[in-house]
Amino acid sequence: MTSGDLAARRARHLAPSLGLSYADPLEIVRGEGAWLYDAKGDAYLDCVNNVCHVGHCHPTVVAAAAEQMAVLNTNTRYLHENAVRLAERLCGLLPDPLSVCFFVCSGSEANELALRLARTATGRHDVAVVDGAYHGNTSSLIELSPYKFNGRGGRGRADHVHVVPTPDPFRSRVHPLGAAFACDPQRVTDAAREAEPNGGLAALFCESLLGCAGQVVLPPAYLAAAFEHARAAGALCVADEVQVGFGRVGSHFWGFETQRAVPDIVTLGKPMGNGHPLAAVVTTPAVAAAFANGMEYFNTFGGNPVSCAVGSAVLDVIESEGLQRRASEVGALLLERLGGLEATAPLIGDVRGLGLFIGVELVLDRTTLEPAAAEATRVVEAMKDRGVLLSTDGPGHNVIKIKPPLAFGPAEAERVAAELATVLAGL
Ligand SMILES: Cc1ncc(COP(=O)(O)O)c(C=O)c1O
């Protein structure tokens, strides 16, 4: 198919709600490390795919999948070493008392199960979430995702959902209405009070670093304090690590560890299978026991021997290639270079991030912080034309997000910063 033919046929038979990136969409046919290649053979530096965590098509992961696929793929109703090994390794990487695993196939499935666990364990229904959050694509999770229910096509907040303001250090520090962007974890108690007439909160869901809310790094120890408030109200605490887990933040393996918080339930996804649909929920023995109420939890594909071979291979590569340390070092370099652009590029309001989870917030005015959404889109398009793939996020669609595969190195960091300097100068 030619690219034009492909686009027309896609439009005819794939749902129109499935978006495409860029005004002139790319036909990507191959990936390697942090690079993607289009049908013409042009190379693009992938700065947004945190799913292919250890690098596109990493040979160790590909081999593990192919070898196990050639031997056996079944469900978890048989004893199999692969699931047990992966569960042992994951639990070994998590703090006590997180020691019981459920394997699922997507971040949405993981959060959906976390919701069921919390509701069954507490006997309550309501949930608190952070403004701007996205937790998944199911009906229940759209209800828990202000990014969606308050966004285009959304139908607003459901009665059982209670929204805590985005703890946004940049806006609360700089914006004239700073209080509206309060970083006060006490807001979790306010949400719990709001839930009291309905029987109280079952859970607080919070990403360990906020993705769709605009690549926000939470204020120091915010999550620890928010969890204290939630627990005081009888709720369970769910850390959504679907975006940021597995060493991306550099200093720690999990994002919540940077916040001195220990969740009751943690949800894992995207990077866990390096592109293979593998995700997990890890919880405490107490929560898992409450959920074992007679109703079996069955998941046809979750935890199958192929997926678990892939999950173990991903952990092997993170360890053997020192990718967590690389995220820390390369992330620090990139943050420094991007921070250096602030002096000459008045559009940059804030540069923030941890490891290789970085946001560059563009504003029209550094006092009013009016989001520079159209400019952010122009930057993303111009960077694509220069061979660097980025995208935007945040409620104002003005935050350029950077979360590349961890195969991304110092040379790639220098390239991104240099291209961005040129593009910003030309706006
Ligand atoms: C924080 C967060 N949680 C959950 C999900 C849902 O994961 P999936 O798309 O694998 O269902 C996403 C997806 O973008 C996410 O960003």
PDBQT file of the ligand as one rigid body, heavy atoms in Angstrom, charges set to zero:
ROOT
HETATM    1  C1  LIG A 501      -1.289   6.611  34.257  1.00  0.00    +0.000 C 
HETATM    2  C2  LIG A 501      -1.981   5.643  33.360  1.00  0.00    +0.000 A 
HETATM    3  N1  LIG A 501      -2.695   4.645  33.893  1.00  0.00    +0.000 NA
HETATM    4  C3  LIG A 501      -3.323   3.745  33.125  1.00  0.00    +0.000 A 
HETATM    5  C4  LIG A 501      -3.276   3.812  31.745  1.00  0.00    +0.000 A 
HETATM    6  C5  LIG A 501      -4.014   2.809  30.908  1.00  0.00    +0.000 C 
HETATM    7  O1  LIG A 501      -3.119   1.897  30.377  1.00  0.00    +0.000 OA
HETATM    8  P1  LIG A 501      -3.481   1.082  29.010  1.00  0.00    +0.000 P 
HETATM    9  O2  LIG A 501      -3.525   2.066  27.912  1.00  0.00    +0.000 OA
HETATM   10  O3  LIG A 501      -2.362   0.084  28.917  1.00  0.00    +0.000 OA
HETATM   11  O4  LIG A 501      -4.783   0.414  29.247  1.00  0.00    +0.000 OA
HETATM   12  C6  LIG A 501      -2.539   4.829  31.142  1.00  0.00    +0.000 A 
HETATM   13  C7  LIG A 501      -2.449   4.925  29.661  1.00  0.00    +0.000 C 
HETATM   14  O5  LIG A 501      -2.037   5.889  29.081  1.00  0.00    +0.000 OA
HETATM   15  C8  LIG A 501      -1.883   5.770  31.974  1.00  0.00    +0.000 A 
HETATM   16  O6  LIG A 501      -1.176   6.778  31.438  1.00  0.00    +0.000 OA
ENDROOT
TORSDOF 0
